[in-house]
Structures are given as C-alpha cells and as structure tokens.
Amino acid sequence: MSLLDSSIIRVDGRGSEWTNATKTRHGKGLKLHIQYGANSKVIESASITNTNVNDITEAKELKLERGKVYVFDKGYLHFNWWNEINSIGSYFVSRIKKNTAFKVTEELPIKGCGENIVSDKIIELTNKIPRSGAINLLAGKSLRLVELYDQEKKRSFYFISNLLEASADEIAAYYKQSWGIELLFKWLKQNLKLTTFLSENENAIKVQIYVAIIVYVLIGMFKKLCRVFSRTIDLLSWIRGAIFSNHTPLKPPIKTNISQYHYQFSFAGF
C-alpha cells in the first residue's frame, strides 16, 4: 500500500522574493510530494515543485503498479486518473467531495462491522462530462462508498474506493493509515532541519531537501541491517554521537548481508 501526500516547505524572510510568484493561501516556498510505503515504512518516490502546483498534477507522473492500493486525500480527486488506477488492476481509497454526483445501486449490510460504520453502498458516478469538459471514464463503473462517523470529531467521513471485495472496516482502515505520511513530514521537518536552510537560492534549498530525504532513506536501510534500534530517532541520535566522538564507537551488530539488501527509490523533477 502506498500513501500519497504533499507538504509545503516554507521559505520566507530575506532572499525569498523568488517564492512570491507561486505563493498560495497555504503559504509560500516549495512543495514536497512523497509516495510512502505504509507497510515498508520507506519513501518510494519524491519530487519538489512550486507551491501552486496541484497534487494531482504530480501524481499523474507516478508509475503505477498493478495490485497496489493507493491512499490519498481529496486533493487527488481526478476521476480519469482513478480510472487509470482501476484499469491496470490496482486500487484506490480516498474521500469523496460533497458535490460529487452518483447513484446508489446496492445497499450492503453493515452487520458485523465496527460501530463507527454507518453505511456501505455500491455506487456509480453519474456525471459523465464534468465542468472541465473531459469525458469521465470512471462514470457508470461500480465503486464502494463507506460512511464512517467519527465520535471524537462529531462528523461523518465518506470513503470512496474500487475495492469491491473488501469489508467496510478494511476500507476505513486503509484511509486511517494515511496519517502515517503526515507523521513522516513532521519527522523530516523536525529531525532533518527542513525549516532552516543554509542558502537563499532555490536550487540550493532543493538540494538540501533531497539530501534530507536521502539521509532518511539511508538511516532506514541501516536500521533494517543492524536490527538493534526500534525507533529511527534513536538510530539518528546514535549516529550523531558516533560522528563527533573522539573514541571508537560501539558498532551495532549487522545481522543482514548488505550485499543482499536492495532498495529502489526515485527522485522526480530534479
């Protein structure tokens, strides 16, 4: 399963005038787009754009994999891209917008589901030609619509998916895992200093962001190799201490043959 999301890397203050032309109501600077493996806990791809680039624009550049589940928020709403995911034998889980036109073709039983599941339906999108004028290739195809009521927030959430065989609980659980990529962005910014930059130059800032991602990837690889540290932050602290120590640091035991370890990762747009 892959999680897709983006986060603004804020660049302001002296020397940030180059960000003014692309600033949005969410801020100015650069936008970091990440595809994150929810189960493997690895960054699968990353790209940097201006802040005014839509998430779906970058998502269309991704190489989709057959059989994978892609989880993303409403910023990635594009029915023809969803249809592309569906057509190659992959799956998506997202949230539906309130004004989305659809018809219910079947009400599914929710007996045995979690108490937060309000309804589970088979639907079909009915708007074959959206406002953009493009033909909606997903219209008329069977989809799932699961309603979940959040007791804490006192509101309902509507999840849409092409997972026709999964349970309502499973679909809701898929979307719940999207919180993992939010934690990743927070971790990168706090621990790899993506809030303070060594230069005011756009290219230099991009280099610093990519270096931070490379550091995260290498630390993840090393963590899997040594199998000693349960938390990434603990390994990062150990590395920081070992680098600046005057004594030979205690080496974590490597329990995996490094020649057998393979990792695929891609940068885009750089």
Secondary structure, 3 states (H helix, E strand, C coil): CEEEEEEEEECCCCCCHHHHHHCECCECEEEEEEEEECCCCCEEEEEEEECCCCHHHHHCCCCCCCCCEEECCHHHCCHHHHHHHHHCCCEEEEECCCCCCEEEEEEECCCCCCCCEEEEEEEEECCCCCCCCCCCCCCCCEEEEEEEEECCCCEEEEEEECCCCCCHHHHHHHHHCCHHHHHHHHHHHHHCCCCCCCCCCHHHHHHHHHHHHHHHHHHHHHHHHHCCCCCHHHHHHHHHHHHCCCCCCCCCCCCCCHHHCCCCCEEECC
